[in-house]
């Protein structure tokens, strides 16, 4: 009768951060505008750590680049992403 662990975390945690690879093994982007899978807790992720960057997720704006690995610029990161990336000026 109770919700599962992931739902409890999504509903009750103060901050949700995700750690993942930026692309699939064949190079397709995992950072996308809209998730194609059912979501446990939509809209709760605030930060995403990938092997290429750190992204903040800001309501109304989307993905904001916080940090990028050495040797990769914003244009290169954008080319590997399926969602528009923003920067803070």
N, C-alpha and C positions, 0 to 999 in steps of 0.2 A: 504493500500500500504506500510505501515511501518512494520518493524520487531517487534516482541513482546518484553515484558520487560526482559525476561530471556536472549534473544539473545542480547539485548542492553547491559545488564550487562556483559555477557560473552565477548563481543567484546570491550567494552569500559572501564571496570574496571581495575585498576592497579594491584589489587590482588584479587583472588577468593579463599575463604576458605569455606569448607563444614563442617557442623555439623551433625552427624548421630550416630545411634547405630552401634556397631561393628558387631553384628550378628542379624539375624532375630529372631522372637519370638521362633522359634523351633531350634535355635542354628546354623543355616547355616551361613557361612561367607558373609558379605556384602562388605568386602574389597577383591576385586577380580582382576585378571590380566586383564580381558577384560569385559567391561560393556555389558550386554545383552539387554539393552534398547537403543532406538535412543538417540543420544546426541545433545544437543543444541549448545554447544561450546566445541568440543573436545580439550584436551590438555591445558586448561586454569587454572585448579585447581592447586594451589601451596601448600595448606595445608589442612589436614583432621583432624578434632577433633572428636573422638568417645568417648563413655563412658569408654573405656579402655586405650586409648592412644592418642597421638598427632603424626601425620605422616606428614612429608614433602614429596611432590611429586617432584622428580628431573628428568628432561629429561635424558634419556639414562641409568638411574639407577632404577627408580621406587620409591617405598615407603621406606622412611628412617625414622626410629623410633627416635622421638625427646624426648618423655616422655612416661612413662608407669605408670598406677595407682599402688599405694602401694599394695604389696601382689601378684603381677603378674610378672613373669620373661619373658624374651624374648622367651624362648621355649614355654611357655604357651600361649603367645600372638600369636606366629606363628601358633600354633595348632588351633587357633580360626580364622585364616585368610586364604583366598583363593588365596593370592598372596605372593610372596617372600618378606620378610621384610629385610631391610638392616640396619646396624648401622654405625655410624661414629666412627672410631677408634681414 
